[in-house]
Amino acid sequence: MPPRSSRCLVSIDGPETFAKAFGVSRETANKLATYHQLAGQWQKAINLVAPSTLPDLWQRHFADSAQLAALVPDAARRHVDLGSGGGFPGLVVAIMLADRPGFRTTLIDSDQRKTAFLREVARRTRIAVEIVCGRIENAETQARLTAVDVVTARALAPLDKLLTWAAPLFGADTVGLFPKGRGARQELADAQVNWRFEYRTHQSLTESEACVVEVRHLFPAKEA
């Protein structure tokens, strides 16, 4: 699948290069530096990320998540991140857009240890987020949510399954932003068996064979 853009890949190794690449304030970069420090401490007890990627946390996780912030529509105010895990991409997006008036992020994960970590990062960085500990597919979890402006998820499930979980959150103007690897073309084809939606792909800023799949106007194929 050809990328939508041919922008060069970024190379991020710390708060300074992050701030320069993404045009954020020193305050935002410092919040991510605090996040980075906490992730290194908590990783010893909780598998927040694959251990092999920990030395490249700024590139592999912070930058890869941060690129979604630029794709969030200007009018968006309500954001839900599915399967947040260590906070990627949801908590990073929340930090990136913390100065947007009225913007609010909900992070959902079923692992109590990981949601405890998310709460600690939110507390230390003073980022106002809602954190829900529960399974995405449970009626109890979904009952707490309504249609939102933006849905994100990263490294959680194939697109077809992601759309099943995200569908209850989709309204007429909802945007789904889902980072995908080299299998994106096949995932899109598989998802189109069960779902009808409009999509576009955005070249990943961190991996040459990856992209961000942007989904709009989602509804089940049987309703077509």
C-alpha positions as CSV (number, residue, x, y, z in Angstrom):
1,M,0.0,0.0,0.0
2,P,1.7,3.2,-1.1
3,P,2.1,5.8,1.8
4,R,0.1,8.9,1.6
5,S,3.2,11.0,2.3
6,S,6.9,10.7,1.6
7,R,8.0,12.6,4.7
8,C,11.4,11.7,6.0
9,L,11.6,9.4,9.1
10,V,12.5,11.2,12.3
11,S,15.3,10.1,14.6
12,I,14.5,10.7,18.2
13,D,16.8,9.9,21.1
14,G,15.7,12.3,23.9
15,P,13.6,15.3,24.9
16,E,15.7,17.8,22.8
17,T,15.4,15.9,19.5
18,F,11.7,15.2,20.3
19,A,10.9,18.8,20.9
20,K,12.7,19.9,17.7
21,A,11.0,17.2,15.6
22,F,7.5,17.7,16.9
23,G,7.6,21.4,17.6
24,V,6.5,21.1,21.2
25,S,7.4,23.3,24.2
26,R,10.1,22.5,26.7
27,E,7.4,21.8,29.3
28,T,5.9,19.1,27.1
29,A,9.2,17.5,26.4
30,N,10.0,17.6,30.2
31,K,6.7,15.8,30.9
32,L,7.7,13.1,28.5
33,A,11.2,12.9,30.1
34,T,9.4,12.3,33.5
35,Y,7.3,9.6,31.7
36,H,10.5,8.1,30.3
37,Q,12.0,7.9,33.8
38,L,9.0,6.3,35.3
39,A,8.7,3.7,32.5
40,G,12.3,2.7,33.1
41,Q,11.6,2.2,36.8
42,W,8.3,0.4,36.4
43,Q,9.5,-1.8,33.6
44,K,11.5,-3.8,36.2
45,A,8.3,-5.1,37.7
46,I,5.8,-4.7,34.8
47,N,6.2,-5.6,31.2
48,L,5.2,-2.1,29.9
49,V,7.0,-2.5,26.5
50,A,9.0,-5.3,24.9
51,P,12.4,-5.3,26.8
52,S,14.3,-5.0,23.5
53,T,12.7,-1.7,22.8
54,L,13.3,0.0,26.2
55,P,16.6,1.6,25.1
56,D,14.8,3.1,22.1
57,L,11.8,4.3,24.1
58,W,11.9,7.8,22.6
59,Q,11.9,6.6,19.0
60,R,10.0,3.3,19.2
61,H,7.2,4.4,21.6
62,F,7.1,8.2,22.2
63,A,7.7,9.4,18.7
64,D,5.6,6.6,17.2
65,S,2.7,7.6,19.4
66,A,3.2,11.4,19.1
67,Q,2.8,11.4,15.3
68,L,-0.9,10.7,15.9
69,A,-1.4,14.0,17.6
70,A,-1.0,15.9,14.3
71,L,-3.8,13.7,12.8
72,V,-6.3,14.5,15.5
73,P,-8.9,17.0,14.0
74,D,-8.7,20.5,15.3
75,A,-12.3,20.3,16.5
76,A,-11.8,17.0,18.4
77,R,-12.3,17.2,22.2
78,R,-13.2,13.6,23.3
79,H,-10.5,10.9,22.8
80,V,-10.6,7.3,23.8
81,D,-7.5,5.0,23.6
82,L,-8.2,1.2,23.6
83,G,-5.8,-1.2,25.3
84,S,-3.5,1.6,26.5
85,G,-0.9,-0.7,28.2
86,G,2.0,1.5,29.0
87,G,0.2,4.5,27.6
88,F,1.1,4.2,23.9
89,P,-0.3,6.0,22.1
90,G,-3.1,7.4,24.3
91,L,-1.2,9.0,27.1
92,V,1.4,10.5,24.8
93,V,-1.3,12.0,22.7
94,A,-2.9,13.4,25.9
95,I,0.4,15.0,26.8
96,M,0.9,16.4,23.3
97,L,-2.6,18.0,23.3
98,A,-2.8,19.0,26.9
99,D,-3.1,22.7,26.1
100,R,-6.0,22.2,23.7
101,P,-9.1,23.7,25.5
102,G,-11.6,21.0,26.5
103,F,-9.6,18.1,25.2
104,R,-10.0,15.0,27.3
105,T,-8.5,11.5,27.0
106,T,-9.8,8.2,28.4
107,L,-7.3,5.4,28.7
108,I,-8.7,1.8,28.8
109,D,-6.8,-1.3,29.8
110,S,-7.7,-4.5,31.7
111,D,-4.3,-4.8,33.6
112,Q,-4.6,-3.3,37.0
113,R,-0.8,-2.9,37.3
114,K,-0.6,-1.0,34.0
115,T,-3.5,1.3,34.9
116,A,-1.7,2.0,38.2
117,F,1.4,3.0,36.2
118,L,-0.8,5.2,34.0
119,R,-2.2,6.9,37.0
120,E,1.3,7.6,38.4
121,V,2.5,9.1,35.1
122,A,-0.7,11.2,34.9
123,R,-0.1,12.4,38.5
124,R,3.6,13.2,38.1
125,T,3.1,15.0,34.8
126,R,-0.2,16.7,35.9
127,I,-2.1,15.5,32.9
128,A,-5.9,15.2,33.4
129,V,-7.0,11.9,31.9
130,E,-9.7,9.4,32.8
131,I,-8.3,5.8,33.4
132,V,-10.6,2.8,33.1
133,C,-9.5,-0.6,34.2
134,G,-11.7,-3.1,32.3
135,R,-11.9,-5.2,29.2
136,I,-12.9,-3.2,26.1
137,E,-15.5,-5.7,25.0
138,N,-17.4,-5.8,28.3
139,A,-20.8,-4.2,28.4
140,E,-19.9,-2.6,31.7
141,T,-16.9,-0.8,30.2
142,Q,-18.8,0.3,27.1
143,A,-21.7,1.6,29.2
144,R,-19.3,4.2,30.6
145,L,-18.6,5.5,27.1
146,T,-20.5,7.3,24.3
147,A,-19.6,8.3,20.8
148,V,-16.3,10.2,20.8
149,D,-14.3,12.3,18.4
150,V,-11.2,10.2,18.2
151,V,-10.4,6.5,18.9
152,T,-6.8,5.2,19.0
153,A,-5.2,1.9,19.5
154,R,-1.6,0.6,18.9
155,A,-0.3,-2.9,18.8
156,L,-3.5,-4.2,20.2
157,A,-5.2,-6.4,17.6
158,P,-5.8,-6.8,13.8
159,L,-7.8,-4.0,12.3
160,D,-11.0,-6.1,11.9
161,K,-11.0,-6.8,15.7
162,L,-10.1,-3.2,16.5
163,L,-13.1,-2.0,14.5
164,T,-15.4,-4.4,16.4
165,W,-14.3,-2.9,19.7
166,A,-14.2,0.7,18.4
167,A,-17.6,0.6,16.6
168,P,-19.7,1.5,19.7
169,L,-17.6,4.7,20.0
170,F,-18.1,5.8,16.4
171,G,-20.4,8.7,15.6
172,A,-20.9,10.4,12.3
173,D,-17.7,12.4,12.6
174,T,-15.5,10.1,14.7
175,V,-12.0,9.4,13.4
176,G,-10.0,6.2,14.2
177,L,-6.2,6.4,14.2
178,F,-4.5,3.0,14.2
179,P,-0.7,2.6,13.6
180,K,0.0,-0.5,11.5
181,G,3.0,-2.3,10.2
182,R,3.8,-4.0,6.9
183,G,0.7,-6.1,7.1
184,A,-1.6,-3.0,6.8
185,R,-2.8,-3.8,3.3
186,Q,-4.0,-7.3,4.3
187,E,-5.6,-6.0,7.5
188,L,-7.6,-3.5,5.6
189,A,-8.8,-6.2,3.2
190,D,-9.8,-8.5,6.0
191,A,-11.6,-5.7,7.8
192,Q,-13.6,-4.8,4.7
193,V,-15.3,-8.2,4.8
194,N,-17.2,-7.3,7.9
195,W,-17.1,-3.5,7.9
196,R,-17.7,-0.5,5.5
197,F,-15.6,2.5,6.1
198,E,-13.6,5.3,4.5
199,Y,-9.9,5.3,5.1
200,R,-6.6,6.9,4.2
201,T,-3.1,6.0,5.1
202,H,-0.4,8.2,6.5
203,Q,3.3,7.3,6.2
204,S,4.8,6.5,9.6
205,L,7.4,9.0,10.8
206,T,9.3,6.3,12.6
207,E,9.2,3.2,10.4
208,S,9.6,3.0,6.7
209,E,7.3,0.1,6.2
210,A,4.6,1.3,8.7
211,C,1.7,3.6,8.4
212,V,-1.2,5.1,10.4
213,V,-4.6,4.0,9.1
214,E,-7.2,6.7,9.5
215,V,-10.8,5.4,9.5
216,R,-14.0,7.3,9.2
217,H,-17.7,6.6,8.6
218,L,-17.7,3.1,10.1
219,F,-20.6,0.7,10.0
220,P,-21.1,-3.1,9.7
221,A,-21.1,-4.5,6.2
222,K,-24.4,-6.2,6.7
223,E,-26.0,-2.7,7.0
224,A,-24.6,-1.6,3.6
